[in-house]
Every structure is written in structure tokens, then in C-alpha cells.
Amino acid sequence: MSAVKLEDARRVIAAAEKKAKEIGQPMNIAVADEGGNIVAHVHRVRALLGAC
């Protein structure tokens, strides 16, 4: 299993936050490793709290 580094997860979150802002959609963003373990997560106000 390959580990996802926190610095990489932060870059992914920054890119996702930028896109969310561009499209005007508040989002909760999570980055997980291959095992499904959360490496980083951000919650935005007014973003839906739901399960997929």
C-alpha cells in the first residue's frame, strides 16, 4: 500500500477548494489513502453533510 503524504493531500484539497469556489459550490473535501484512511479533510459552511 502506498502512503499519501499530508503535503500532497493539502495540495489536492487546495485544488478542490479552488474549483469549488470557481463553480460556486461549497464542498466537504476528503483525501484518503489506498486503504480508505482519511489523510486530510476540510468542511465548508453550507456544504451538504451526506454519505455517498
Backbone bond lengths (Angstrom), bond angles and torsions (degrees), N, CA, C in turn:
res aa  C-N    CA-C-N  psi(-1)  N-CA   C-N-CA  omega(-1)  CA-C   N-CA-C  phi
1 M - - - 1.458 - - 1.523 108.52 -
2 S 1.302 115.18 134.67 1.451 120.87 179.63 1.525 109.48 -93.77
3 A 1.321 115.26 135.55 1.466 120.23 -178.81 1.523 110.36 -85.14
4 V 1.309 116.32 144.42 1.457 122.04 173.38 1.524 106.38 -97.87
5 K 1.302 116.11 121.78 1.460 120.50 -179.26 1.524 109.90 -76.01
6 L 1.314 115.96 147.27 1.457 121.07 -179.76 1.529 110.82 -58.63
7 E 1.313 118.03 -40.25 1.471 120.04 -179.77 1.529 111.24 -62.90
8 D 1.325 117.22 -35.74 1.467 120.36 176.39 1.524 110.87 -69.63
9 A 1.329 116.45 -41.22 1.468 120.86 178.27 1.527 110.31 -61.26
10 R 1.305 117.06 -39.30 1.467 120.76 178.98 1.524 111.26 -64.76
11 R 1.338 117.60 -37.03 1.463 120.36 177.45 1.526 110.85 -66.69
12 V 1.323 116.47 -39.86 1.466 120.54 177.52 1.525 109.81 -63.04
13 I 1.319 116.95 -44.96 1.465 120.86 179.45 1.522 110.71 -62.46
14 A 1.327 117.54 -42.73 1.472 120.37 179.53 1.527 110.76 -60.42
15 A 1.329 117.02 -42.32 1.469 120.25 179.10 1.524 110.87 -66.09
16 A 1.327 117.26 -40.60 1.465 120.94 179.61 1.535 110.71 -67.57
17 E 1.323 117.13 -38.76 1.466 120.39 177.50 1.530 110.44 -63.85
18 K 1.319 116.92 -40.55 1.461 120.83 178.40 1.523 110.29 -60.92
19 K 1.322 116.90 -46.06 1.469 121.11 -179.87 1.528 110.69 -64.73
20 A 1.323 117.16 -42.96 1.462 120.83 179.07 1.528 110.52 -59.23
21 K 1.322 116.46 -40.33 1.465 120.44 178.38 1.528 110.64 -66.27
22 E 1.343 116.88 -41.66 1.464 121.24 179.75 1.528 111.96 -59.53
23 I 1.334 116.60 -39.70 1.465 119.76 -177.13 1.532 112.42 -94.07
24 G 1.338 116.81 0.22 1.455 120.68 176.83 1.520 114.47 68.73
25 Q 1.326 116.31 33.49 1.461 120.53 -177.63 1.531 110.10 -124.30
26 P 1.349 117.43 110.36 1.463 118.11 176.32 1.527 109.90 -65.68
27 M 1.322 116.42 136.42 1.462 120.82 -175.80 1.516 111.76 -135.39
28 N 1.311 115.58 147.76 1.451 121.87 164.74 1.514 104.95 -89.40
29 I 1.316 116.33 134.55 1.459 120.23 -175.71 1.518 108.92 -126.79
30 A 1.324 116.04 129.58 1.461 121.23 177.58 1.515 109.40 -130.62
31 V 1.313 115.48 143.90 1.462 122.32 174.69 1.525 106.79 -119.56
32 A 1.330 115.29 127.89 1.463 120.64 -178.65 1.524 109.92 -122.38
33 D 1.324 115.31 156.83 1.464 119.47 175.03 1.530 109.75 -86.80
34 E 1.318 116.89 -176.93 1.466 121.18 -176.88 1.529 112.85 -60.43
35 G 1.306 116.70 -26.44 1.465 120.64 179.96 1.510 113.30 -86.47
36 G 1.336 117.34 0.64 1.458 121.26 179.61 1.516 113.86 85.41
37 N 1.311 116.95 9.67 1.465 121.04 179.21 1.530 109.38 -82.74
38 I 1.322 116.22 130.58 1.465 121.01 -179.56 1.527 109.46 -68.66
39 V 1.324 115.60 127.08 1.455 121.80 177.08 1.529 109.25 -96.50
40 A 1.330 116.51 -40.36 1.468 121.63 179.57 1.525 108.55 -152.89
41 H 1.338 115.10 150.41 1.462 120.94 -179.29 1.519 108.99 -151.22
42 V 1.325 116.38 140.78 1.462 121.45 172.10 1.524 108.54 -131.17
43 H 1.313 115.43 143.52 1.464 122.02 177.22 1.516 107.53 -117.37
44 R 1.301 116.09 133.70 1.462 121.65 177.65 1.521 110.19 -109.50
45 V 1.315 115.11 143.19 1.458 121.16 177.59 1.518 108.63 -59.27
46 R 1.305 116.75 138.17 1.467 125.95 -179.37 1.526 113.68 75.18
47 A 1.317 117.85 2.26 1.470 119.18 175.82 1.530 107.92 -79.79
48 L 1.314 115.27 142.72 1.462 119.44 -179.81 1.518 111.37 -66.65
49 L 1.318 115.83 139.69 1.461 120.94 173.55 1.513 106.24 -102.79
50 G 1.308 117.27 100.57 1.458 120.83 -177.22 1.504 111.00 -146.83
51 A 1.295 115.09 162.99 1.466 120.96 177.40 1.512 109.06 -104.72
52 C 1.298 115.67 147.02 1.459 120.92 177.93 1.504 110.12 -92.27
